[in-house]
């Protein structure tokens, strides 16, 4: 019995697809979609300018909120807090403590002075509302008790007669008592003039330390 065999050329001819092909949905998409790439629409100069303005405005708003309600860096200007704080050192000042509560005795604070605008002063709170404050022979007396104030290196060279601190006010002094424009000259400060508490010196880096 003879078996007919076909040559390879004949087999290939039988496997040729018809001229009409079916097209899959993926093939119907544009070439850029098939490759997963989308052409970005070029922004106009106006759009870019608006984006920059919005970015800058957002950054300024965040900075304002942080500076007003959370913390800020303040540079020491002058020698009135020697040697606790030195001229040109950079302090970290925090705000929440005095938004949620009141200053405590011996806190080192940043404050404003009457009729001095937005100028910052850094001093130490020594007298609270209702306290009796006096300075004799270089020592601070609070409610009749002599305060050692071991953080002082220069004691005051003046006398301050007994005075009761009114409600809502605080008595502040510089740690360089012999050279400080503070409450012994300008009087006690209103509560709203005390803005924040000094926690750390952050610069110069070789002088980083906590402040007490």
Beta strands, then each sheet from edge to edge (+ up, - down):
strand 1: 71-75
strand 2: 90-94
strand 3: 108-111
strand 4: 121-127
strand 5: 132-136
strand 6: 139-142
strand 7: 145-147
strand 8: 160-164
strand 9: 169-173
strand 10: 189-190
strand 11: 194-203
strand 12: 209-210
sheet 1: 1+ 2- 11+ 3- 4+ 9- 10+
sheet 2: 1+ 2- 11+ 12-
sheet 3: 7+ 6- 5+ 8-
end
